[in-house]
């Protein structure tokens, strides 16, 4: 979440990043905006991936759910990340993945 927002996990006396992200997500403002995208990315042309960054924040918030049974397991997280990526990685890019790992 730090990379996607440009915020620190804990920044002085302010609310922690997780509390901030949950509050912003609850307000329906978690998406393409200057509130969630680091200023350095907005002016660099790298903000084109803002939708993906917003989805990464949603995944991160899901992974930090207070109730452990509500958190996705790593297989589910990996499936979400692969789905989010614009192209599937080849087997050579992530050698420990096997096609069988994603079979039901």
GIGI-V696927 format. One line per field, one symbol per residue. psi: psi as a letter, one per 30 degrees, with the letter a starting at -180 (. if undefined). burial: # if it has 24 or more other ideal C-beta (glycine too) atoms within 12 Angstrom, else .. A space follows every 50 residues. Layout:
# GIGI-V696927
psi=???
burial=???
This chain:
# GIGI-V696927
psi=eeeffgllekjbfllleeeeeeeeeffggjajlfffkkefeegfffffge eeeeeeeeeeeefgkejeffkkleeeeeeeeeeelfkkklefeiffkkef fgk.
burial=#..####.........##.##..##....#....####...........# .#############................#................... ....
